[in-house]
């Protein structure tokens, strides 16, 4: 594993400072999450991947001096593990250093102060077990997403129950292997679920508890080659009949514009252009922006939903709750932007909540669970037995566009895919199936009919 190899090499490197020996391995583990096999294979180092990683950290509100440190860690990985001097990342490092010096009074090479770390950690409950508190601190300092933090905490809690103790430092590779095997054999989890559990425990032991783990012997789940669920046009119509309110509008946007579930929930009012009939998707998967269709069918309901969001915005302002989550450092750069209606969520939650990290009370967007439950109920009422999920609507979007003759490059652009092969995985059928391409079973029936006709002719 190249990540562990880097850990060993940086510790034995004479020219690396103590700060670099502590923080560089952490940033490389953070960088490895951007790649499917990042923990088991060499990490790709190219300008596009590095810039995208830096921007993803920025979107999670990482200061410039931390992004500078992270890019320098990737440079070090390139030199020590890959044995290369290309690509040249000097200009990226210099730009981040310039911004970092404006933000920080200390030299960039110095270790973060307790005040800086406390600001990055935010609010952490002291009622949880000590290992989880420490893990939350590390995850937030390295700017992991809230979803990753929640998932890792769940796995550590589950592992703690498995071993029957909260003093997790006493357990080793054998205990982790037994836990992972139980997930595969008894719980029958998928390969991705087991990998997530492994990643959580590796982070706990290696990054939080400072343990060097050896080989983990466990039964591993094989990743099957499955075909995702999609709906036919007839099924889409039947489902739509049972969707109401904002869930119906979300259905239309996900199916009609190819939005991911998260992208739909995170839509802001400023991202919709009614005149040009388009939607600007901000910070999509891979931290990429793209432009997609605005379905005309959704426009009347979308305008009504924006009116609802506007009323809630006025109520929040009058009550003194003007803050809203803003990406990058925009909240600091434009302190009054939160009062503008354009930054409001199109699908706001019904109630305000306190952010677990910052402690700020604000109105977030609609929760993930709500639409999932609504779609599940619609499938039951429409008597559709498929195990569809919100992402099935995105698969249906791509499939139906190709079926009506849209070229695959256009679909690729609307979906926001870098590679057309990724788009092809979303296209599950062809207009030729059942029309130009006949099943051999149907040909049997045709031959049988032909023989019967010939027999009747022979009788004459």
KOLBAFI-819798 format. One record per residue (C-alpha): residue number from 1; residue in three letters; y, x, z. Coordinates in nm, 2 decimals. Layout:
<rs>
(NUM; "ALA"; (Y; X; Z))
...
</rs>
This chain:
<rs>
(1; "UNK"; (0.00; 0.00; 0.00))
(2; "UNK"; (0.32; 0.16; -0.12))
(3; "UNK"; (0.53; 0.01; 0.16))
(4; "UNK"; (0.31; 0.17; 0.43))
(5; "UNK"; (0.32; 0.49; 0.23))
(6; "UNK"; (0.70; 0.49; 0.24))
(7; "UNK"; (0.68; 0.44; 0.61))
(8; "UNK"; (0.48; 0.76; 0.65))
(9; "UNK"; (0.69; 0.96; 0.41))
(10; "UNK"; (1.03; 0.87; 0.55))
(11; "UNK"; (0.91; 0.95; 0.91))
(12; "UNK"; (0.80; 1.30; 0.79))
(13; "UNK"; (1.11; 1.36; 0.58))
(14; "UNK"; (1.32; 1.63; 0.73))
(15; "UNK"; (1.65; 1.54; 0.56))
(16; "UNK"; (1.63; 1.17; 0.67))
(17; "UNK"; (1.84; 1.08; 0.97))
(18; "UNK"; (1.71; 0.89; 1.27))
(19; "UNK"; (1.91; 0.58; 1.16))
(20; "UNK"; (1.75; 0.60; 0.81))
(21; "UNK"; (1.40; 0.64; 0.96))
(22; "UNK"; (1.45; 0.32; 1.16))
(23; "UNK"; (1.63; 0.10; 0.90))
(24; "UNK"; (1.51; 0.21; 0.56))
(25; "UNK"; (1.14; 0.09; 0.61))
(26; "UNK"; (1.28; -0.24; 0.73))
(27; "UNK"; (1.49; -0.29; 0.42))
(28; "UNK"; (1.20; -0.19; 0.19))
(29; "UNK"; (0.98; -0.46; 0.35))
(30; "UNK"; (1.27; -0.70; 0.30))
(31; "UNK"; (1.29; -0.59; -0.07))
(32; "UNK"; (0.91; -0.63; -0.12))
(33; "UNK"; (0.94; -1.00; -0.05))
(34; "UNK"; (1.10; -1.04; -0.39))
(35; "UNK"; (0.77; -0.96; -0.56))
(36; "UNK"; (0.44; -1.14; -0.55))
(37; "UNK"; (0.23; -0.83; -0.49))
(38; "UNK"; (0.51; -0.63; -0.32))
(39; "UNK"; (0.31; -0.54; -0.02))
(40; "UNK"; (0.01; -0.42; -0.21))
(41; "UNK"; (0.15; -0.25; -0.53))
(42; "UNK"; (0.44; -0.02; -0.61))
(43; "UNK"; (0.77; -0.20; -0.60))
(44; "UNK"; (0.96; -0.21; -0.93))
(45; "UNK"; (1.30; -0.03; -0.90))
(46; "UNK"; (1.55; -0.12; -1.17))
(47; "UNK"; (1.91; -0.21; -1.18))
(48; "UNK"; (1.86; -0.58; -1.24))
(49; "UNK"; (1.62; -0.61; -0.94))
(50; "UNK"; (1.84; -0.41; -0.71))
(51; "UNK"; (2.16; -0.61; -0.80))
(52; "UNK"; (1.97; -0.93; -0.75))
(53; "UNK"; (1.85; -0.82; -0.41))
(54; "UNK"; (2.20; -0.72; -0.31))
(55; "UNK"; (2.33; -1.05; -0.42))
(56; "UNK"; (2.06; -1.24; -0.23))
(57; "UNK"; (2.16; -1.05; 0.09))
(58; "UNK"; (2.52; -1.14; 0.02))
(59; "UNK"; (2.43; -1.51; -0.02))
(60; "UNK"; (2.27; -1.49; 0.33))
(61; "UNK"; (2.60; -1.35; 0.46))
(62; "UNK"; (2.50; -0.98; 0.49))
(63; "UNK"; (2.80; -0.76; 0.53))
(64; "UNK"; (2.87; -0.49; 0.26))
(65; "UNK"; (2.77; -0.20; 0.49))
(66; "UNK"; (2.42; -0.35; 0.53))
(67; "UNK"; (2.39; -0.40; 0.16))
(68; "UNK"; (2.49; -0.04; 0.11))
(69; "UNK"; (2.22; 0.07; 0.36))
(70; "UNK"; (1.96; -0.15; 0.18))
(71; "UNK"; (2.03; -0.01; -0.17))
(72; "UNK"; (2.02; 0.35; -0.03))
(73; "UNK"; (1.68; 0.26; 0.12))
(74; "UNK"; (1.56; 0.16; -0.23))
(75; "UNK"; (1.70; 0.48; -0.37))
(76; "UNK"; (1.50; 0.67; -0.11))
(77; "UNK"; (1.18; 0.47; -0.19))
(78; "UNK"; (1.23; 0.55; -0.56))
(79; "UNK"; (1.25; 0.92; -0.48))
(80; "UNK"; (0.97; 0.95; -0.22))
(81; "UNK"; (0.71; 0.70; -0.35))
(82; "UNK"; (0.77; 0.67; -0.72))
(83; "UNK"; (0.88; 1.03; -0.76))
(84; "UNK"; (1.16; 0.94; -1.00))
(85; "UNK"; (1.54; 0.99; -1.03))
(86; "UNK"; (1.60; 0.69; -1.26))
(87; "UNK"; (1.75; 0.44; -1.26))
(88; "UNK"; (2.07; 0.58; -1.13))
(89; "UNK"; (2.20; 0.35; -0.86))
(90; "UNK"; (2.50; 0.57; -0.76))
(91; "UNK"; (2.77; 0.33; -0.89))
(92; "UNK"; (2.62; 0.04; -0.69))
(93; "UNK"; (2.61; 0.25; -0.38))
(94; "UNK"; (2.97; 0.36; -0.43))
(95; "UNK"; (3.10; 0.01; -0.48))
(96; "UNK"; (2.92; -0.12; -0.17))
(97; "UNK"; (3.04; 0.18; 0.03))
(98; "UNK"; (3.40; 0.10; -0.07))
(99; "UNK"; (3.36; -0.26; 0.05))
(100; "UNK"; (3.17; -0.15; 0.36))
(101; "UNK"; (3.44; 0.09; 0.48))
(102; "UNK"; (3.69; -0.20; 0.47))
(103; "UNK"; (3.46; -0.42; 0.69))
(104; "UNK"; (3.36; -0.15; 0.94))
(105; "UNK"; (3.56; 0.09; 1.15))
(106; "UNK"; (3.27; 0.32; 1.21))
(107; "UNK"; (3.11; 0.56; 0.95))
(108; "UNK"; (2.86; 0.37; 0.73))
(109; "UNK"; (2.59; 0.62; 0.84))
(110; "UNK"; (2.61; 0.53; 1.20))
(111; "UNK"; (2.37; 0.29; 1.36))
(112; "UNK"; (2.49; -0.07; 1.41))
(113; "UNK"; (2.66; -0.13; 1.74))
(114; "UNK"; (2.54; -0.39; 1.99))
(115; "UNK"; (2.84; -0.60; 1.90))
(116; "UNK"; (2.75; -0.60; 1.53))
(117; "UNK"; (2.38; -0.68; 1.61))
(118; "UNK"; (2.48; -0.97; 1.84))
(119; "UNK"; (2.70; -1.12; 1.57))
(120; "UNK"; (2.41; -1.09; 1.32))
(121; "UNK"; (2.15; -1.24; 1.56))
(122; "UNK"; (2.34; -1.55; 1.64))
(123; "UNK"; (2.21; -1.80; 1.90))
(124; "UNK"; (1.85; -1.75; 2.01))
(125; "UNK"; (1.67; -1.97; 2.26))
(126; "UNK"; (1.55; -1.78; 2.57))
(127; "UNK"; (1.28; -2.04; 2.64))
(128; "UNK"; (1.05; -1.90; 2.37))
(129; "UNK"; (0.80; -1.62; 2.43))
(130; "UNK"; (0.96; -1.27; 2.42))
(131; "UNK"; (0.78; -1.16; 2.11))
(132; "UNK"; (0.92; -1.46; 1.91))
(133; "UNK"; (1.27; -1.39; 2.05))
(134; "UNK"; (1.25; -1.03; 1.93))
(135; "UNK"; (1.11; -1.14; 1.59))
(136; "UNK"; (1.40; -1.39; 1.54))
(137; "UNK"; (1.64; -1.11; 1.61))
(138; "UNK"; (1.49; -0.88; 1.36))
(139; "UNK"; (1.46; -1.15; 1.09))
(140; "UNK"; (1.83; -1.24; 1.13))
(141; "UNK"; (1.95; -0.88; 1.14))
(142; "UNK"; (1.77; -0.83; 0.80))
(143; "UNK"; (1.89; -1.16; 0.67))
(144; "UNK"; (1.56; -1.34; 0.61))
(145; "UNK"; (1.61; -1.70; 0.51))
(146; "UNK"; (1.58; -1.98; 0.77))
(147; "UNK"; (1.27; -2.11; 0.60))
(148; "UNK"; (1.10; -1.77; 0.63))
(149; "UNK"; (1.20; -1.74; 1.00))
(150; "UNK"; (1.06; -2.08; 1.08))
(151; "UNK"; (0.73; -2.01; 0.89))
(152; "UNK"; (0.68; -1.67; 1.06))
(153; "UNK"; (0.75; -1.82; 1.40))
(154; "UNK"; (0.49; -2.09; 1.34))
(155; "UNK"; (0.23; -1.84; 1.25))
(156; "UNK"; (0.30; -1.62; 1.55))
(157; "UNK"; (0.27; -1.93; 1.78))
(158; "UNK"; (-0.06; -2.02; 1.61))
(159; "UNK"; (-0.19; -1.66; 1.65))
(160; "UNK"; (-0.09; -1.67; 2.02))
(161; "UNK"; (-0.30; -1.99; 2.07))
(162; "UNK"; (-0.59; -1.83; 1.88))
(163; "UNK"; (-0.60; -1.53; 2.11))
(164; "UNK"; (-0.51; -1.73; 2.42))
(165; "UNK"; (-0.22; -1.51; 2.53))
(166; "UNK"; (0.15; -1.46; 2.49))
(167; "UNK"; (0.12; -1.09; 2.55))
(168; "UNK"; (0.06; -1.01; 2.19))
(169; "UNK"; (0.11; -0.63; 2.21))
(170; "UNK"; (-0.25; -0.59; 2.36))
(171; "UNK"; (-0.42; -0.71; 2.04))
(172; "UNK"; (-0.51; -0.51; 1.73))
(173; "UNK"; (-0.63; -0.52; 1.37))
(174; "UNK"; (-0.97; -0.67; 1.47))
(175; "UNK"; (-0.80; -0.97; 1.64))
(176; "UNK"; (-0.57; -1.02; 1.34))
(177; "UNK"; (-0.87; -1.00; 1.10))
(178; "UNK"; (-1.06; -1.26; 1.31))
(179; "UNK"; (-0.76; -1.49; 1.30))
(180; "UNK"; (-0.72; -1.46; 0.92))
(181; "UNK"; (-1.10; -1.51; 0.87))
(182; "UNK"; (-1.08; -1.83; 1.08))
(183; "UNK"; (-0.80; -1.96; 0.85))
(184; "UNK"; (-1.01; -1.90; 0.55))
(185; "UNK"; (-1.35; -2.02; 0.68))
(186; "UNK"; (-1.27; -2.29; 0.93))
(187; "UNK"; (-0.92; -2.41; 0.83))
(188; "UNK"; (-0.99; -2.38; 0.45))
(189; "UNK"; (-0.63; -2.27; 0.38))
(190; "UNK"; (-0.51; -2.16; 0.04))
(191; "UNK"; (-0.46; -1.80; -0.06))
(192; "UNK"; (-0.08; -1.83; -0.04))
(193; "UNK"; (-0.10; -1.98; 0.31))
(194; "UNK"; (-0.33; -1.70; 0.43))
(195; "UNK"; (-0.10; -1.44; 0.28))
(196; "UNK"; (0.20; -1.59; 0.46))
(197; "UNK"; (0.02; -1.57; 0.79))
(198; "UNK"; (-0.07; -1.20; 0.72))
(199; "UNK"; (0.30; -1.12; 0.63))
(200; "UNK"; (0.42; -1.29; 0.95))
(201; "UNK"; (0.18; -1.09; 1.17))
(202; "UNK"; (0.25; -0.76; 0.98))
(203; "UNK"; (0.62; -0.82; 1.04))
(204; "UNK"; (0.56; -0.89; 1.41))
(205; "UNK"; (0.35; -0.58; 1.48))
(206; "UNK"; (0.51; -0.33; 1.25))
(207; "UNK"; (0.87; -0.42; 1.25))
(208; "UNK"; (0.91; -0.58; 1.59))
(209; "UNK"; (0.65; -0.42; 1.82))
(210; "UNK"; (0.65; -0.09; 1.64))
(211; "UNK"; (0.28; -0.07; 1.59))
(212; "UNK"; (0.10; 0.11; 1.31))
(213; "UNK"; (-0.18; -0.11; 1.20))
(214; "UNK"; (-0.49; 0.02; 1.02))
(215; "UNK"; (-0.72; -0.16; 0.78))
(216; "UNK"; (-0.75; -0.54; 0.86))
(217; "UNK"; (-1.10; -0.66; 0.78))
(218; "UNK"; (-1.09; -1.03; 0.70))
(219; "UNK"; (-1.24; -1.28; 0.47))
(220; "UNK"; (-0.97; -1.33; 0.21))
(221; "UNK"; (-0.91; -1.65; 0.01))
(222; "UNK"; (-0.92; -1.61; -0.36))
(223; "UNK"; (-0.63; -1.75; -0.56))
(224; "UNK"; (-0.78; -2.02; -0.79))
(225; "UNK"; (-0.64; -2.08; -1.14))
(226; "UNK"; (-0.52; -2.43; -1.10))
(227; "UNK"; (-0.32; -2.67; -1.32))
(228; "UNK"; (-0.02; -2.83; -1.15))
(229; "UNK"; (0.01; -3.21; -1.14))
(230; "UNK"; (0.25; -3.38; -1.39))
(231; "UNK"; (0.32; -3.75; -1.47))
(232; "UNK"; (0.29; -3.93; -1.80))
(233; "UNK"; (0.60; -4.12; -1.93))
(234; "UNK"; (0.43; -4.45; -1.83))
(235; "UNK"; (0.37; -4.32; -1.47))
(236; "UNK"; (0.73; -4.20; -1.45))
(237; "UNK"; (0.85; -4.56; -1.52))
(238; "UNK"; (0.61; -4.70; -1.27))
(239; "UNK"; (0.72; -4.46; -1.00))
(240; "UNK"; (1.09; -4.52; -1.07))
(241; "UNK"; (1.04; -4.89; -1.00))
(242; "UNK"; (0.96; -4.81; -0.64))
(243; "UNK"; (1.23; -4.55; -0.58))
(244; "UNK"; (1.55; -4.69; -0.42))
(245; "UNK"; (1.89; -4.56; -0.29))
(246; "UNK"; (1.96; -4.18; -0.30))
(247; "UNK"; (1.59; -4.11; -0.35))
(248; "UNK"; (1.60; -4.29; -0.69))
(249; "UNK"; (1.89; -4.07; -0.79))
(250; "UNK"; (1.72; -3.76; -0.68))
(251; "UNK"; (1.41; -3.86; -0.88))
(252; "UNK"; (1.63; -3.91; -1.19))
(253; "UNK"; (1.79; -3.57; -1.15))
(254; "UNK"; (1.47; -3.38; -1.09))
(255; "UNK"; (1.29; -3.54; -1.37))
(256; "UNK"; (1.59; -3.58; -1.61))
(257; "UNK"; (1.74; -3.23; -1.55))
(258; "UNK"; (1.44; -3.03; -1.45))
(259; "UNK"; (1.59; -2.95; -1.10))
(260; "UNK"; (1.37; -2.80; -0.83))
(261; "UNK"; (1.36; -3.01; -0.51))
(262; "UNK"; (1.58; -2.75; -0.32))
(263; "UNK"; (1.83; -2.73; -0.61))
(264; "UNK"; (1.87; -3.11; -0.61))
(265; "UNK"; (1.92; -3.13; -0.23))
(266; "UNK"; (2.18; -2.85; -0.25))
(267; "UNK"; (2.39; -2.99; -0.53))
(268; "UNK"; (2.76; -3.00; -0.45))
(269; "UNK"; (3.01; -3.23; -0.60))
(270; "UNK"; (3.19; -2.95; -0.79))
(271; "UNK"; (2.87; -2.86; -0.97))
(272; "UNK"; (2.86; -3.19; -1.17))
(273; "UNK"; (3.06; -3.22; -1.50))
(274; "UNK"; (3.07; -3.58; -1.62))
(275; "UNK"; (3.28; -3.51; -1.93))
(276; "UNK"; (3.04; -3.26; -2.07))
(277; "UNK"; (2.73; -3.42; -1.93))
(278; "UNK"; (2.60; -3.11; -1.76))
(279; "UNK"; (2.50; -2.98; -1.41))
(280; "UNK"; (2.56; -2.63; -1.30))
(281; "UNK"; (2.28; -2.51; -1.08))
(282; "UNK"; (2.41; -2.25; -0.83))
(283; "UNK"; (2.19; -1.99; -0.65))
(284; "UNK"; (1.86; -2.11; -0.79))
(285; "UNK"; (1.53; -1.93; -0.76))
(286; "UNK"; (1.59; -1.56; -0.79))
(287; "UNK"; (1.96; -1.62; -0.69))
(288; "UNK"; (2.03; -1.72; -1.06))
(289; "UNK"; (2.28; -1.98; -1.19))
(290; "UNK"; (2.21; -2.19; -1.49))
(291; "UNK"; (2.33; -2.50; -1.68))
(292; "UNK"; (2.12; -2.80; -1.74))
(293; "UNK"; (2.14; -3.16; -1.86))
(294; "UNK"; (2.31; -3.45; -1.68))
(295; "UNK"; (2.10; -3.75; -1.76))
(296; "UNK"; (2.32; -4.05; -1.87))
(297; "UNK"; (2.08; -4.28; -1.69))
(298; "UNK"; (2.18; -4.11; -1.36))
(299; "UNK"; (2.56; -4.12; -1.40))
(300; "UNK"; (2.64; -4.46; -1.25))
(301; "UNK"; (2.43; -4.40; -0.94))
(302; "UNK"; (2.56; -4.04; -0.92))
(303; "UNK"; (2.92; -4.16; -0.91))
(304; "UNK"; (2.83; -4.41; -0.63))
(305; "UNK"; (2.66; -4.14; -0.43))
(306; "UNK"; (2.96; -3.91; -0.46))
(307; "UNK"; (3.18; -4.20; -0.32))
(308; "UNK"; (2.94; -4.21; -0.02))
(309; "UNK"; (2.97; -3.84; 0.03))
(310; "UNK"; (3.35; -3.86; 0.00))
(311; "UNK"; (3.36; -4.12; 0.27))
(312; "UNK"; (3.14; -3.91; 0.50))
(313; "UNK"; (3.37; -3.61; 0.43))
(314; "UNK"; (3.68; -3.80; 0.55))
(315; "UNK"; (3.49; -3.92; 0.86))
(316; "UNK"; (3.40; -3.56; 0.94))
(317; "UNK"; (3.75; -3.43; 0.89))
(318; "UNK"; (3.90; -3.70; 1.12))
(319; "UNK"; (3.64; -3.62; 1.38))
(320; "UNK"; (3.72; -3.25; 1.36))
(321; "UNK"; (3.40; -3.14; 1.19))
(322; "UNK"; (3.54; -2.97; 0.88))
(323; "UNK"; (3.30; -2.68; 0.85))
(324; "UNK"; (3.03; -2.67; 0.58))
(325; "UNK"; (2.78; -2.40; 0.48))
(326; "UNK"; (2.93; -2.18; 0.21))
(327; "UNK"; (2.74; -1.89; 0.03))
(328; "UNK"; (2.83; -1.53; 0.04))
(329; "UNK"; (3.16; -1.46; 0.23))
(330; "UNK"; (3.35; -1.75; 0.08))
(331; "UNK"; (3.41; -1.91; 0.42))
(332; "UNK"; (3.60; -1.60; 0.53))
(333; "UNK"; (3.77; -1.55; 0.20))
(334; "UNK"; (3.88; -1.91; 0.15))
(335; "UNK"; (3.90; -2.05; 0.51))
(336; "UNK"; (4.04; -2.39; 0.39))
(337; "UNK"; (3.79; -2.44; 0.11))
(338; "UNK"; (3.56; -2.63; 0.35))
(339; "UNK"; (3.82; -2.91; 0.36))
(340; "UNK"; (3.80; -2.96; -0.02))
(341; "UNK"; (3.57; -3.24; -0.14))
(342; "UNK"; (3.42; -3.03; -0.42))
(343; "UNK"; (3.22; -2.82; -0.17))
(344; "UNK"; (3.06; -3.12; -0.01))
(345; "UNK"; (2.69; -3.19; -0.06))
(346; "UNK"; (2.61; -3.48; -0.30))
(347; "UNK"; (2.32; -3.58; -0.07))
(348; "UNK"; (2.46; -3.53; 0.28))
(349; "UNK"; (2.24; -3.59; 0.59))
(350; "UNK"; (2.30; -3.90; 0.79))
(351; "UNK"; (2.38; -3.71; 1.11))
(352; "UNK"; (2.56; -3.39; 1.20))
(353; "UNK"; (2.35; -3.10; 1.34))
(354; "UNK"; (2.41; -2.77; 1.52))
(355; "UNK"; (2.32; -2.47; 1.31))
(356; "UNK"; (2.05; -2.27; 1.48))
(357; "UNK"; (2.20; -1.94; 1.39))
(358; "UNK"; (2.57; -1.97; 1.40))
(359; "UNK"; (2.59; -2.26; 1.65))
(360; "UNK"; (2.84; -2.45; 1.43))
(361; "UNK"; (2.82; -2.83; 1.42))
(362; "UNK"; (2.83; -2.95; 1.06))
(363; "UNK"; (2.68; -3.20; 0.83))
(364; "UNK"; (2.40; -3.04; 0.62))
(365; "UNK"; (2.23; -3.18; 0.31))
(366; "UNK"; (1.94; -3.43; 0.31))
(367; "UNK"; (1.61; -3.29; 0.46))
(368; "UNK"; (1.31; -3.18; 0.25))
(369; "UNK"; (1.08; -3.43; 0.42))
(370; "UNK"; (1.27; -3.75; 0.32))
(371; "UNK"; (1.22; -3.73; -0.06))
(372; "UNK"; (0.86; -3.61; -0.02))
(373; "UNK"; (0.78; -3.92; 0.19))
(374; "UNK"; (0.96; -4.15; -0.06))
(375; "UNK"; (0.77; -4.01; -0.35))
(376; "UNK"; (0.44; -4.04; -0.17))
(377; "UNK"; (0.51; -4.40; -0.09))
(378; "UNK"; (0.61; -4.47; -0.45))
(379; "UNK"; (0.28; -4.32; -0.58))
(380; "UNK"; (0.09; -4.55; -0.34))
(381; "UNK"; (0.28; -4.86; -0.45))
(382; "UNK"; (0.25; -4.77; -0.82))
(383; "UNK"; (-0.13; -4.71; -0.76))
(384; "UNK"; (-0.11; -4.36; -0.91))
(385; "UNK"; (-0.39; -4.15; -0.76))
(386; "UNK"; (-0.26; -3.81; -0.85))
(387; "UNK"; (-0.16; -3.57; -0.58))
(388; "UNK"; (0.19; -3.54; -0.70))
(389; "UNK"; (0.47; -3.35; -0.53))
(390; "UNK"; (0.85; -3.32; -0.60))
(391; "UNK"; (0.78; -3.02; -0.82))
(392; "UNK"; (0.56; -3.24; -1.04))
(393; "UNK"; (0.88; -3.39; -1.18))
(394; "UNK"; (0.99; -3.05; -1.30))
(395; "UNK"; (0.65; -3.01; -1.47))
(396; "UNK"; (0.69; -3.35; -1.63))
(397; "UNK"; (1.04; -3.26; -1.75))
(398; "UNK"; (0.92; -2.96; -1.94))
(399; "UNK"; (0.61; -3.13; -2.08))
(400; "UNK"; (0.79; -3.44; -2.21))
(401; "UNK"; (1.07; -3.24; -2.37))
(402; "UNK"; (0.81; -3.04; -2.57))
(403; "UNK"; (0.62; -3.36; -2.66))
(404; "UNK"; (0.93; -3.50; -2.83))
(405; "UNK"; (0.99; -3.19; -3.03))
(406; "UNK"; (1.23; -2.97; -2.82))
(407; "UNK"; (1.17; -2.60; -2.89))
(408; "UNK"; (1.03; -2.39; -2.61))
(409; "UNK"; (1.33; -2.16; -2.60))
(410; "UNK"; (1.56; -2.45; -2.52))
(411; "UNK"; (1.33; -2.57; -2.25))
(412; "UNK"; (1.31; -2.21; -2.11))
(413; "UNK"; (1.69; -2.20; -2.08))
(414; "UNK"; (1.71; -2.54; -1.91))
(415; "UNK"; (1.44; -2.44; -1.67))
(416; "UNK"; (1.61; -2.11; -1.59))
(417; "UNK"; (1.30; -1.90; -1.66))
(418; "UNK"; (1.34; -1.53; -1.76))
(419; "UNK"; (1.01; -1.52; -1.94))
(420; "UNK"; (0.89; -1.79; -2.19))
(421; "UNK"; (0.53; -1.74; -2.06))
(422; "UNK"; (0.65; -1.89; -1.73))
(423; "UNK"; (0.78; -2.19; -1.91))
(424; "UNK"; (0.45; -2.23; -2.10))
(425; "UNK"; (0.28; -2.28; -1.76))
(426; "UNK"; (0.49; -2.60; -1.72))
(427; "UNK"; (0.39; -2.74; -2.05))
(428; "UNK"; (0.05; -2.91; -1.99))
(429; "UNK"; (-0.02; -3.11; -2.30))
(430; "UNK"; (0.05; -3.13; -2.68))
(431; "UNK"; (0.13; -3.42; -2.91))
(432; "UNK"; (-0.17; -3.32; -3.12))
(433; "UNK"; (-0.43; -3.39; -2.85))
(434; "UNK"; (-0.60; -3.72; -2.92))
(435; "UNK"; (-0.42; -3.75; -3.25))
(436; "UNK"; (-0.49; -3.46; -3.48))
(437; "UNK"; (-0.74; -3.31; -3.24))
(438; "UNK"; (-1.03; -3.55; -3.18))
(439; "UNK"; (-1.30; -3.52; -2.91))
(440; "UNK"; (-1.66; -3.46; -3.04))
(441; "UNK"; (-1.76; -3.77; -2.84))
(442; "UNK"; (-1.52; -3.98; -3.06))
(443; "UNK"; (-1.67; -3.81; -3.37))
(444; "UNK"; (-2.01; -3.93; -3.26))
(445; "UNK"; (-1.89; -4.29; -3.26))
(446; "UNK"; (-1.74; -4.24; -3.60))
(447; "UNK"; (-2.06; -4.11; -3.75))
(448; "UNK"; (-2.26; -4.39; -3.59))
(449; "UNK"; (-2.03; -4.64; -3.75))
(450; "UNK"; (-2.06; -4.47; -4.09))
(451; "UNK"; (-2.45; -4.47; -4.07))
(452; "UNK"; (-2.44; -4.85; -3.98))
(453; "UNK"; (-2.22; -4.91; -4.29))
(454; "UNK"; (-2.46; -4.71; -4.51))
(455; "UNK"; (-2.76; -4.90; -4.38))
(456; "UNK"; (-2.60; -5.23; -4.47))
(457; "UNK"; (-2.52; -5.11; -4.82))
(458; "UNK"; (-2.88; -5.00; -4.86))
(459; "UNK"; (-3.00; -5.35; -4.78))
(460; "UNK"; (-2.81; -5.47; -5.09))
</rs>
